[in-house]
Amino acid sequence: MGGEGRPGPKPKRLYARVVRWGDPDRDDLPNGRECHRFAASLETSGRLVAQGRLTEPSGDLLVFRARDRAEAERVLRTDPLRALPDSSFEILVWDPAVRGTGVNLDPPPARGSGRLTRLERVAVVVRDRASSLAWYRGVLGLEVRDEDEETGFVELSLGNGVVAVSLVVPRPEWGEPFYSEALARIGSRTGIVFETDSVDALALRLENAGTRLPAPAHVEPWGGRTIRFTDPDGNEFLAFETHRASGGRSPSARTTSAKKGRAPKRL
């Protein structure tokens, strides 16, 4: 009897719900509010891991926690996409050791406990707000998401719901050491990485705008191509192009396909 442990709760496993409907333009999909409400209920109960739209063919991926297959089936009883006609609905075991690490198997901290909910913005320190704003909009194609003329605050992004780039101009009134530290950050590697649909076209556009390219585009060991470039103040960025035709994927894409709404190659 001493060699047997006391029975405890079953560890929660990860399951993937995959719905594919093919036609990206079909007009009979459930109301977006219904799908949001369903996902919110899973998040509130600590089950939701990731959700995103799929392409080629069109569909939706949901990764969630459940103790076993039977519980997974019960969780999805109220899924708005379950009864969608002319579509496939699958429930599959998601093995993080195969599908990608970096997925937290433990429930997230409870609401109100100081948990992180999303990455909102990253800051880039520049010398002049107006000229930098013109470059980020005209050359990179970012759009202003929020700004305050009085304080100089400005956020730019590639669309709603995605991380923004905040342009920061150091001010002496910040005092020391904050002012000097901010000035020292100008012209450094930002660590910010963009994805592009064509490295060559981006390089040509940057060159035509007089942008400095520290090195030519090159092929990475994981199969894609990358290019480094700087803004007018010398702040350096990296952009990559994934060679989907040859199966190449960025290192981060191997572990975050679900959260970006891409279907894993094998489920």
Backbone as CSV, one residue per row, in Angstrom:
resi,resn,N_x,N_y,N_z,CA_x,CA_y,CA_z,C_x,C_y,C_z
1,MET,0.821,-1.213,0.000,0.000,0.000,0.000,0.852,1.259,0.000
2,GLY,2.084,1.110,0.632,2.951,2.263,0.698,3.484,2.668,-0.655
3,GLY,3.507,1.733,-1.653,4.042,2.050,-2.966,3.050,2.713,-3.883
4,GLU,1.812,2.836,-3.457,0.783,3.424,-4.314,0.455,4.832,-3.852
5,GLY,0.474,5.749,-4.784,0.118,7.124,-4.451,-1.380,7.297,-4.396
6,ARG,-1.805,8.287,-3.696,-3.233,8.577,-3.620,-3.706,9.157,-4.956
7,PRO,-4.876,8.764,-5.394,-5.363,9.296,-6.674,-5.584,10.792,-6.585
8,GLY,-5.227,11.472,-7.659,-5.391,12.921,-7.702,-6.066,13.330,-8.997
9,PRO,-6.207,14.616,-9.228,-6.850,15.080,-10.466,-6.018,14.737,-11.688
10,LYS,-6.691,14.420,-12.767,-5.974,14.106,-14.002,-5.312,15.361,-14.556
11,PRO,-4.107,15.229,-15.087,-3.461,16.422,-15.678,-4.245,16.879,-16.904
12,LYS,-4.336,18.176,-17.104,-5.067,18.691,-18.253,-4.219,18.577,-19.507
13,ARG,-4.824,18.086,-20.552,-4.147,17.953,-21.833,-4.604,19.080,-22.753
14,LEU,-3.886,19.225,-23.850,-4.255,20.231,-24.833,-4.962,19.563,-26.005
15,TYR,-6.038,20.186,-26.439,-6.782,19.700,-27.599,-6.916,20.834,-28.605
16,ALA,-6.999,20.460,-29.866,-7.197,21.435,-30.934,-8.532,21.157,-31.614
17,ARG,-9.319,22.209,-31.738,-10.553,22.117,-32.510,-10.293,22.805,-33.845
18,VAL,-10.424,22.048,-34.927,-10.136,22.579,-36.255,-11.408,22.549,-37.094
19,VAL,-11.823,23.718,-37.554,-12.993,23.819,-38.438,-12.509,24.383,-39.765
20,ARG,-12.867,23.717,-40.851,-12.504,24.208,-42.184,-13.767,24.333,-43.021
21,TRP,-13.921,25.527,-43.640,-15.104,25.742,-44.478,-14.756,26.108,-45.908
22,GLY,-13.494,26.190,-46.240,-13.084,26.346,-47.630,-13.246,27.732,-48.208
23,ASP,-14.451,28.114,-48.507,-14.708,29.384,-49.187,-14.468,30.562,-48.244
24,PRO,-13.470,31.393,-48.505,-13.187,32.507,-47.593,-14.251,33.598,-47.642
25,ASP,-15.111,33.581,-48.653,-16.099,34.643,-48.811,-17.513,34.213,-48.440
26,ARG,-17.669,33.021,-47.857,-19.024,32.586,-47.539,-19.643,33.513,-46.506
27,ASP,-20.951,33.728,-46.638,-21.621,34.737,-45.828,-22.514,34.159,-44.738
28,ASP,-22.403,32.848,-44.476,-23.268,32.252,-43.456,-22.497,31.854,-42.199
29,LEU,-21.309,32.456,-41.987,-20.537,32.157,-40.787,-21.236,32.744,-39.565
30,PRO,-21.061,32.132,-38.399,-21.696,32.652,-37.185,-21.277,34.087,-36.903
31,ASN,-22.133,34.778,-36.198,-21.852,36.156,-35.803,-20.535,36.212,-35.018
32,GLY,-19.691,37.188,-35.365,-18.410,37.318,-34.684,-18.558,37.504,-33.191
33,ARG,-19.650,38.130,-32.771,-19.888,38.343,-31.342,-20.110,37.014,-30.628
34,GLU,-20.779,36.070,-31.307,-20.996,34.748,-30.720,-19.673,34.031,-30.495
35,CYS,-18.814,34.061,-31.520,-17.517,33.386,-31.417,-16.665,34.026,-30.330
36,HIS,-16.706,35.354,-30.236,-15.937,36.058,-29.211,-16.441,35.683,-27.823
37,ARG,-17.744,35.605,-27.666,-18.339,35.259,-26.374,-17.926,33.842,-25.968
38,PHE,-17.905,32.918,-26.934,-17.519,31.540,-26.637,-16.052,31.479,-26.207
39,ALA,-15.172,32.175,-26.951,-13.754,32.185,-26.604,-13.541,32.836,-25.238
40,ALA,-14.293,33.889,-24.947,-14.169,34.563,-23.649,-14.561,33.633,-22.507
41,SER,-15.568,32.791,-22.736,-15.981,31.847,-21.689,-14.883,30.827,-21.420
42,LEU,-14.169,30.420,-22.469,-13.060,29.481,-22.273,-11.907,30.159,-21.539
43,GLU,-11.669,31.417,-21.847,-10.589,32.139,-21.175,-10.914,32.335,-19.700
44,THR,-12.154,32.657,-19.411,-12.557,32.864,-18.022,-12.362,31.604,-17.193
45,SER,-12.608,30.448,-17.795,-12.458,29.183,-17.076,-11.031,28.660,-17.099
46,GLY,-10.106,29.415,-17.729,-8.711,28.990,-17.763,-8.410,27.919,-18.782
47,ARG,-9.300,27.726,-19.751,-9.099,26.670,-20.750,-8.422,27.164,-22.032
48,LEU,-8.674,28.401,-22.416,-8.206,28.890,-23.704,-6.687,29.029,-23.742
49,VAL,-6.082,28.481,-24.803,-4.642,28.600,-25.027,-4.375,29.500,-26.226
50,ALA,-5.064,29.255,-27.329,-4.841,30.044,-28.537,-6.041,29.916,-29.459
51,GLN,-6.234,30.942,-30.298,-7.295,30.901,-31.292,-6.862,31.749,-32.472
52,GLY,-7.222,31.321,-33.676,-6.882,32.110,-34.846,-7.502,31.530,-36.096
53,ARG,-7.662,32.389,-37.107,-8.206,31.954,-38.379,-7.151,31.182,-39.172
54,LEU,-7.601,30.233,-39.958,-6.740,29.426,-40.810,-6.919,29.854,-42.261
55,THR,-5.894,29.605,-43.055,-5.965,29.874,-44.489,-5.547,28.618,-45.236
56,GLU,-5.933,28.562,-46.495,-5.515,27.481,-47.406,-5.770,26.080,-46.835
57,PRO,-7.026,25.637,-46.669,-8.271,26.376,-46.900,-8.682,27.170,-45.666
58,SER,-9.680,28.007,-45.851,-10.134,28.872,-44.772,-10.745,28.055,-43.637
59,GLY,-10.566,28.546,-42.428,-11.109,27.841,-41.276,-10.762,28.556,-39.983
60,ASP,-10.886,27.837,-38.881,-10.634,28.410,-37.565,-9.986,27.351,-36.684
61,LEU,-8.977,27.764,-35.920,-8.254,26.871,-35.019,-8.439,27.350,-33.589
62,LEU,-8.730,26.401,-32.702,-8.882,26.703,-31.290,-8.081,25.667,-30.511
63,VAL,-7.162,26.107,-29.658,-6.400,25.212,-28.795,-6.852,25.474,-27.362
64,PHE,-7.246,24.408,-26.652,-7.800,24.578,-25.315,-7.399,23.418,-24.414
65,ARG,-7.653,23.575,-23.117,-7.301,22.560,-22.133,-8.517,21.731,-21.754
66,ALA,-8.301,20.436,-21.571,-9.348,19.545,-21.086,-8.669,18.334,-20.456
67,ARG,-9.353,17.693,-19.520,-8.739,16.544,-18.848,-8.684,15.315,-19.756
68,ASP,-9.700,15.144,-20.587,-9.728,13.986,-21.477,-10.623,14.306,-22.677
69,ARG,-10.761,13.335,-23.555,-11.540,13.542,-24.783,-13.002,13.848,-24.474
70,ALA,-13.553,13.149,-23.489,-14.959,13.363,-23.153,-15.192,14.792,-22.685
71,GLU,-14.281,15.305,-21.867,-14.438,16.678,-21.403,-14.258,17.658,-22.565
72,ALA,-13.336,17.332,-23.477,-13.132,18.188,-24.643,-14.420,18.288,-25.466
73,GLU,-15.107,17.162,-25.612,-16.377,17.151,-26.347,-17.412,18.024,-25.642
74,ARG,-17.449,17.943,-24.315,-18.427,18.744,-23.559,-18.119,20.233,-23.678
75,VAL,-16.838,20.573,-23.652,-16.446,21.978,-23.749,-16.937,22.596,-25.051
76,LEU,-16.937,21.796,-26.125,-17.269,22.325,-27.447,-18.752,22.213,-27.804
77,ARG,-19.567,21.795,-26.875,-21.000,21.659,-27.165,-21.624,22.972,-27.597
78,THR,-21.173,24.085,-27.032,-21.761,25.394,-27.361,-20.921,26.173,-28.375
79,ASP,-19.970,25.525,-29.007,-19.136,26.185,-30.010,-20.012,26.638,-31.182
80,PRO,-20.061,27.923,-31.494,-20.907,28.414,-32.592,-20.564,27.802,-33.941
81,LEU,-19.332,27.319,-34.105,-18.927,26.753,-35.394,-19.203,25.258,-35.503
82,ARG,-19.711,24.651,-34.439,-19.898,23.198,-34.439,-20.897,22.735,-35.492
83,ALA,-21.971,23.478,-35.684,-23.033,23.042,-36.601,-22.955,23.749,-37.950
84,LEU,-21.820,24.320,-38.277,-21.693,25.026,-39.548,-21.822,24.039,-40.712
85,PRO,-22.760,24.264,-41.630,-22.929,23.327,-42.750,-21.771,23.401,-43.743
86,ASP,-21.599,22.318,-44.490,-20.568,22.258,-45.531,-19.189,22.612,-44.976
87,SER,-18.869,22.013,-43.843,-17.568,22.252,-43.224,-17.123,20.994,-42.493
88,SER,-15.834,20.929,-42.164,-15.309,19.811,-41.374,-15.030,20.298,-39.962
89,PHE,-15.326,19.456,-38.972,-15.148,19.806,-37.567,-14.371,18.680,-36.915
90,GLU,-13.142,18.966,-36.462,-12.296,17.931,-35.873,-11.825,18.342,-34.484
91,ILE,-11.698,17.355,-33.603,-11.101,17.552,-32.291,-9.873,16.650,-32.226
92,LEU,-8.721,17.252,-32.059,-7.471,16.510,-32.114,-6.638,16.789,-30.872
93,VAL,-5.867,15.782,-30.467,-4.948,15.969,-29.349,-3.793,16.844,-29.822
94,TRP,-3.488,17.868,-29.041,-2.390,18.778,-29.383,-1.206,18.424,-28.485
95,ASP,-0.158,17.904,-29.081,1.027,17.515,-28.327,2.070,18.616,-28.462
96,PRO,2.317,19.393,-27.386,3.281,20.498,-27.508,4.687,20.036,-27.832
97,ALA,5.009,18.771,-27.511,6.352,18.272,-27.829,6.536,18.122,-29.330
98,VAL,5.415,17.924,-30.044,5.469,17.755,-31.499,5.061,19.031,-32.211
99,ARG,3.977,19.661,-31.731,3.438,20.848,-32.404,4.186,22.122,-32.057
100,GLY,5.026,22.073,-31.048,5.762,23.270,-30.671,5.783,23.474,-29.171
101,THR,6.930,23.842,-28.630,7.031,24.144,-27.211,6.625,25.595,-26.997
102,GLY,6.702,26.029,-25.791,6.312,27.402,-25.499,4.844,27.535,-25.149
103,VAL,4.117,26.421,-25.145,2.719,26.454,-24.728,2.661,26.118,-23.252
104,ASN,2.081,26.979,-22.459,2.010,26.783,-21.021,0.878,25.827,-20.688
105,LEU,1.224,24.652,-20.140,0.216,23.668,-19.807,-0.524,24.003,-18.519
106,ASP,0.073,24.865,-17.715,-0.577,25.253,-16.470,-1.597,26.349,-16.731
107,PRO,-2.696,26.353,-15.982,-3.689,27.416,-16.165,-3.055,28.780,-15.929
108,PRO,-3.504,29.816,-16.633,-2.944,31.152,-16.443,-3.339,31.711,-15.092
109,PRO,-2.658,32.732,-14.617,-3.069,33.362,-13.359,-4.510,33.852,-13.465
110,ALA,-5.177,33.881,-12.344,-6.574,34.308,-12.327,-6.691,35.771,-12.718
111,ARG,-7.859,36.159,-13.213,-8.093,37.555,-13.552,-7.920,38.421,-12.311
112,GLY,-7.327,39.593,-12.498,-7.125,40.500,-11.384,-5.890,40.200,-10.563
113,SER,-5.094,39.198,-10.978,-3.907,38.828,-10.205,-2.637,39.441,-10.777
114,GLY,-2.800,40.370,-11.728,-1.629,41.000,-12.317,-1.064,40.256,-13.502
115,ARG,-1.849,39.351,-14.100,-1.352,38.610,-15.250,-1.224,39.539,-16.451
116,LEU,-0.310,39.193,-17.346,-0.149,39.956,-18.578,-1.223,39.511,-19.565
117,THR,-1.887,40.451,-20.208,-2.978,40.111,-21.115,-2.617,40.266,-22.579
118,ARG,-1.710,41.183,-22.918,-1.270,41.309,-24.295,-0.075,42.263,-24.367
119,LEU,0.680,42.158,-25.460,1.769,43.093,-25.715,1.185,44.268,-26.474
120,GLU,1.245,45.456,-25.894,0.562,46.630,-26.437,1.420,47.409,-27.424
121,ARG,2.653,47.773,-27.028,3.490,48.603,-27.891,4.958,48.404,-27.569
122,VAL,5.811,48.747,-28.532,7.254,48.787,-28.329,7.718,50.187,-28.703
123,ALA,8.707,50.700,-27.977,9.135,52.084,-28.167,10.409,52.157,-28.998
124,VAL,10.451,53.135,-29.883,11.638,53.441,-30.673,11.963,54.905,-30.424
125,VAL,13.189,55.180,-29.991,13.587,56.547,-29.659,14.118,57.234,-30.913
126,VAL,13.557,58.389,-31.227,13.935,59.145,-32.431,14.247,60.590,-32.051
127,ARG,14.873,61.313,-32.990,15.258,62.699,-32.714,14.151,63.708,-33.047
128,ASP,13.437,63.449,-34.144,12.431,64.409,-34.588,11.125,63.683,-34.897
129,ARG,10.065,64.108,-34.265,8.791,63.420,-34.408,8.234,63.516,-35.817
130,ALA,8.230,64.707,-36.406,7.599,64.925,-37.711,8.296,64.145,-38.817
131,SER,9.632,64.234,-38.897,10.348,63.537,-39.972,10.283,62.030,-39.785
132,SER,10.351,61.565,-38.539,10.261,60.121,-38.290,8.877,59.602,-38.636
133,LEU,7.851,60.380,-38.266,6.477,59.980,-38.567,6.276,59.857,-40.070
134,ALA,6.847,60.784,-40.841,6.728,60.731,-42.297,7.408,59.496,-42.856
135,TRP,8.554,59.117,-42.298,9.285,57.943,-42.801,8.555,56.646,-42.458
136,TYR,8.114,56.521,-41.235,7.439,55.288,-40.820,6.118,55.090,-41.579
137,ARG,5.459,56.181,-41.920,4.217,56.073,-42.674,4.495,55.901,-44.164
138,GLY,5.361,56.752,-44.720,5.580,56.735,-46.160,6.412,55.585,-46.668
139,VAL,7.399,55.145,-45.877,8.295,54.079,-46.329,7.854,52.712,-45.827
140,LEU,7.561,52.603,-44.531,7.164,51.300,-43.984,5.676,51.014,-44.146
141,GLY,4.875,52.053,-44.346,3.447,51.828,-44.540,2.652,51.685,-43.261
142,LEU,3.213,52.096,-42.114,2.468,52.048,-40.867,1.479,53.211,-40.814
143,GLU,0.400,52.997,-40.085,-0.615,54.037,-39.934,-0.709,54.469,-38.479
144,VAL,-1.018,55.734,-38.269,-1.160,56.258,-36.912,-2.368,55.619,-36.242
145,ARG,-2.143,55.014,-35.084,-3.233,54.402,-34.332,-3.736,55.327,-33.224
146,ASP,-2.808,56.093,-32.661,-3.189,57.015,-31.603,-2.100,58.082,-31.485
147,GLU,-2.482,59.303,-31.161,-1.479,60.353,-31.003,-2.019,61.479,-30.140
148,ASP,-1.080,62.247,-29.587,-1.409,63.411,-28.769,-0.411,64.498,-29.127
149,GLU,-0.887,65.504,-29.841,-0.007,66.571,-30.310,0.650,67.325,-29.155
150,GLU,-0.075,67.474,-28.068,0.448,68.260,-26.951,1.655,67.594,-26.303
151,THR,1.586,66.295,-26.089,2.692,65.581,-25.442,3.669,64.987,-26.438
152,GLY,3.268,64.934,-27.728,4.132,64.327,-28.735,3.981,62.834,-28.845
153,PHE,3.071,62.252,-28.063,2.858,60.810,-28.098,2.265,60.388,-29.434
154,VAL,2.802,59.312,-30.014,2.254,58.783,-31.260,2.505,57.284,-31.348
155,GLU,1.486,56.559,-31.754,1.571,55.117,-31.968,1.267,54.820,-33.426
156,LEU,2.036,53.920,-34.019,1.781,53.477,-35.389,1.711,51.959,-35.404
157,SER,0.900,51.418,-36.297,0.780,49.968,-36.375,0.393,49.550,-37.789
158,LEU,0.382,48.249,-38.007,-0.006,47.690,-39.300,-1.493,47.356,-39.350
159,GLY,-2.211,47.650,-38.296,-3.646,47.370,-38.275,-4.157,47.301,-36.861
160,ASN,-5.475,47.253,-36.710,-6.086,47.174,-35.385,-5.795,45.835,-34.729
161,GLY,-5.577,45.870,-33.436,-5.388,44.638,-32.693,-3.985,44.074,-32.737
162,VAL,-3.036,44.798,-33.349,-1.666,44.300,-33.394,-0.761,45.250,-32.613
163,VAL,0.437,44.777,-32.306,1.382,45.571,-31.523,1.728,46.862,-32.258
164,ALA,1.814,47.940,-31.516,2.116,49.241,-32.102,3.570,49.622,-31.850
165,VAL,4.085,50.495,-32.713,5.396,51.110,-32.526,5.154,52.525,-32.022
166,SER,5.738,52.846,-30.886,5.584,54.162,-30.307,6.872,54.952,-30.524
167,LEU,6.784,56.098,-31.197,7.951,56.937,-31.444,8.138,57.882,-30.259
168,VAL,9.319,57.832,-29.676,9.603,58.614,-28.473,10.731,59.594,-28.754
169,VAL,10.481,60.878,-28.527,11.500,61.917,-28.667,11.937,62.344,-27.265
170,PRO,13.203,62.136,-26.898,13.662,62.493,-25.548,13.477,63.976,-25.246
171,ARG,13.120,64.287,-24.010,12.924,65.663,-23.582,13.772,65.946,-22.342
172,PRO,14.488,67.091,-22.324,15.320,67.438,-21.168,14.532,67.494,-19.866
173,GLU,13.251,67.870,-19.955,12.460,67.982,-18.727,12.213,66.648,-18.035
174,TRP,12.566,65.550,-18.709,12.464,64.248,-18.045,13.433,64.154,-16.872
175,GLY,14.507,64.950,-16.959,15.524,64.871,-15.919,16.502,63.748,-16.173
176,GLU,17.520,63.710,-15.339,18.532,62.665,-15.458,18.286,61.558,-14.429
177,PRO,18.657,60.295,-14.761,19.402,59.877,-15.962,18.513,59.535,-17.150
178,PHE,17.189,59.765,-17.027,16.252,59.303,-18.051,16.500,59.950,-19.419
179,TYR,16.783,61.242,-19.413,17.008,61.935,-20.680,18.243,61.397,-21.392
180,SER,19.354,61.267,-20.687,20.594,60.767,-21.290,20.466,59.314,-21.728
181,GLU,19.783,58.520,-20.936,19.600,57.107,-21.296,18.767,56.986,-22.571
182,ALA,17.755,57.822,-22.714,16.930,57.786,-23.923,17.745,58.211,-25.141
183,LEU,18.547,59.257,-25.004,19.391,59.694,-26.113,20.352,58.592,-26.550
184,ALA,20.870,57.840,-25.585,21.836,56.779,-25.893,21.209,55.635,-26.674
185,ARG,19.889,55.524,-26.623,19.209,54.433,-27.336,19.014,54.734,-28.812
186,ILE,19.156,55.971,-29.204,18.971,56.334,-30.611,20.088,55.710,-31.447
187,GLY,19.710,55.057,-32.531,20.696,54.453,-33.411,21.131,53.071,-33.003
188,SER,20.356,52.396,-32.159,20.715,51.050,-31.711,19.846,50.005,-32.403
189,ARG,20.166,48.745,-32.183,19.327,47.663,-32.696,18.077,47.564,-31.824
190,THR,16.939,47.679,-32.441,15.690,47.694,-31.678,15.247,46.291,-31.253
191,GLY,15.633,45.278,-32.017,15.140,43.936,-31.752,13.764,43.690,-32.336
192,ILE,13.228,44.670,-33.056,11.897,44.547,-33.655,12.009,43.839,-34.996
193,VAL,11.147,42.839,-35.189,11.166,42.023,-36.407,9.816,42.126,-37.112
194,PHE,9.853,42.422,-38.395,8.645,42.468,-39.221,8.635,41.254,-40.161
195,GLU,7.453,40.887,-40.628,7.342,39.890,-41.703,6.924,40.622,-42.971
196,THR,7.485,40.227,-44.107,7.159,40.849,-45.388,6.820,39.777,-46.409
197,ASP,6.046,40.158,-47.419,5.723,39.188,-48.468,6.792,39.154,-49.551
198,SER,7.766,40.082,-49.511,8.856,40.068,-50.481,10.031,40.873,-49.940
199,VAL,11.094,40.206,-49.573,12.301,40.876,-49.095,12.906,41.744,-50.198
200,ASP,12.922,41.236,-51.422,13.527,41.982,-52.531,12.772,43.282,-52.803
201,ALA,11.440,43.206,-52.827,10.647,44.407,-53.076,10.817,45.404,-51.941
202,LEU,10.873,44.911,-50.706,11.073,45.796,-49.568,12.438,46.471,-49.652
203,ALA,13.460,45.706,-50.010,14.808,46.274,-50.132,14.839,47.376,-51.184
204,LEU,14.166,47.150,-52.305,14.132,48.157,-53.369,13.415,49.417,-52.895
205,ARG,12.307,49.241,-52.179,11.563,50.388,-51.681,12.400,51.174,-50.673
206,LEU,13.103,50.466,-49.803,13.943,51.126,-48.808,15.097,51.880,-49.468
207,GLU,15.716,51.252,-50.459,16.828,51.895,-51.160,16.369,53.149,-51.896
208,ASN,15.200,53.085,-52.538,14.663,54.246,-53.250,14.358,55.400,-52.298
209,ALA,14.112,55.055,-51.016,13.831,56.086,-50.028,15.105,56.565,-49.333
210,GLY,16.250,56.051,-49.770,17.512,56.463,-49.184,17.822,55.806,-47.858
211,THR,17.169,54.687,-47.578,17.372,53.984,-46.316,18.655,53.164,-46.347
212,ARG,19.383,53.182,-45.245,20.630,52.411,-45.176,20.320,50.952,-44.880
213,LEU,20.932,50.053,-45.654,20.818,48.616,-45.442,22.172,48.116,-44.959
214,PRO,22.324,47.764,-43.668,23.614,47.333,-43.138,24.209,46.139,-43.870
215,ALA,23.358,45.281,-44.437,23.834,44.093,-45.157,22.775,43.693,-46.163
216,PRO,23.171,43.045,-47.260,22.174,42.613,-48.241,21.309,41.481,-47.682
217,ALA,20.178,41.273,-48.305,19.301,40.178,-47.889,20.030,38.854,-48.037
218,HIS,19.743,37.929,-47.132,20.400,36.624,-47.227,19.474,35.522,-46.729
219,VAL,19.795,34.299,-47.131,18.999,33.131,-46.755,19.431,32.656,-45.372
220,GLU,18.443,32.379,-44.525,18.705,31.902,-43.173,18.709,30.374,-43.142
221,PRO,19.309,29.757,-42.103,19.337,28.292,-41.994,17.951,27.654,-41.969
222,TRP,16.935,28.423,-41.509,15.591,27.841,-41.431,14.832,27.953,-42.757
223,GLY,15.471,28.513,-43.779,14.879,28.481,-45.113,14.340,29.793,-45.628
224,GLY,14.053,30.740,-44.757,13.540,32.027,-45.210,14.669,32.998,-45.506
225,ARG,14.301,34.225,-45.860,15.299,35.262,-46.149,15.042,36.459,-45.243
226,THR,16.103,37.111,-44.841,15.977,38.264,-43.960,16.749,39.452,-44.519
227,ILE,16.361,40.626,-44.043,17.068,41.839,-44.415,17.037,42.790,-43.217
228,ARG,18.159,43.452,-42.983,18.243,44.447,-41.923,18.205,45.849,-42.549
229,PHE,17.532,46.767,-41.861,17.461,48.134,-42.367,17.346,49.083,-41.191
230,THR,17.605,50.349,-41.442,17.559,51.344,-40.376,16.611,52.482,-40.734
231,ASP,16.093,53.132,-39.693,15.292,54.333,-39.920,16.242,55.525,-40.062
232,PRO,15.759,56.724,-40.314,16.651,57.881,-40.508,17.578,58.173,-39.324
233,ASP,17.235,57.673,-38.126,18.078,57.896,-36.953,19.044,56.747,-36.693
234,GLY,19.040,55.746,-37.577,19.949,54.625,-37.399,19.406,53.496,-36.543
235,ASN,18.155,53.580,-36.105,17.545,52.474,-35.362,17.353,51.289,-36.300
236,GLU,17.865,50.132,-35.913,17.890,48.996,-36.836,16.738,48.030,-36.608
237,PHE,16.179,47.546,-37.708,15.089,46.577,-37.698,15.465,45.383,-38.575
238,LEU,14.697,44.322,-38.454,14.878,43.149,-39.306,13.530,42.763,-39.895
239,ALA,13.516,42.364,-41.156,12.302,41.857,-41.795,12.626,40.504,-42.407
240,PHE,11.672,39.587,-42.334,11.907,38.260,-42.915,10.781,37.883,-43.858
241,GLU,11.144,37.035,-44.790,10.186,36.483,-45.756,10.224,34.975,-45.622
242,THR,9.070,34.359,-45.391,8.985,32.908,-45.261,8.775,32.282,-46.625
243,HIS,9.619,31.314,-46.954,9.466,30.611,-48.222,8.471,29.479,-48.036
244,ARG,7.195,29.814,-48.135,6.167,28.789,-47.911,6.210,27.689,-48.964
245,ALA,6.609,28.057,-50.176,6.618,27.052,-51.244,7.608,25.941,-50.959
246,SER,8.722,26.280,-50.292,9.737,25.270,-50.008,9.604,24.719,-48.603
247,GLY,8.589,25.178,-47.892,8.345,24.647,-46.552,9.134,25.332,-45.470
248,GLY,9.903,26.371,-45.801,10.702,27.062,-44.798,9.823,27.876,-43.881
249,ARG,10.203,27.925,-42.601,9.441,28.698,-41.633,10.396,29.389,-40.693
250,SER,9.986,30.536,-40.202,10.829,31.256,-39.265,10.887,30.497,-37.962
251,PRO,11.948,30.674,-37.163,12.037,29.978,-35.890,10.831,30.232,-35.004
252,SER,10.350,31.481,-34.951,9.211,31.776,-34.091,7.945,31.145,-34.625
253,ALA,7.831,31.004,-35.954,6.606,30.448,-36.534,6.437,28.990,-36.162
254,ARG,7.542,28.292,-35.867,7.429,26.885,-35.510,6.685,26.702,-34.204
255,THR,6.753,27.700,-33.329,6.147,27.552,-32.021,4.918,28.404,-31.813
256,THR,4.596,29.284,-32.757,3.461,30.176,-32.547,2.452,30.114,-33.666
257,SER,2.445,29.039,-34.440,1.510,28.935,-35.558,0.079,29.103,-35.100
258,ALA,-0.254,28.478,-33.947,-1.629,28.545,-33.498,-2.045,29.962,-33.180
259,LYS,-1.176,30.711,-32.517,-1.547,32.053,-32.112,-1.580,33.019,-33.268
260,LYS,-0.905,32.687,-34.359,-0.939,33.560,-35.522,-2.048,33.162,-36.488
261,GLY,-2.769,32.098,-36.144,-3.882,31.713,-36.981,-3.483,30.846,-38.158
262,ARG,-2.271,30.245,-38.106,-1.873,29.372,-39.195,-2.084,27.928,-38.777
263,ALA,-2.459,27.110,-39.713,-2.654,25.712,-39.400,-1.314,24.991,-39.376
264,PRO,-1.066,24.136,-38.360,0.137,23.341,-38.399,0.072,22.378,-39.558
265,LYS,1.229,21.969,-40.081,1.217,21.114,-41.264,0.637,19.736,-40.989
266,ARG,0.854,19.258,-39.753,0.304,17.953,-39.413,-0.395,18.073,-38.065
267,LEU,-1.632,17.622,-38.041,-2.372,17.636,-36.778,-2.766,16.222,-36.414
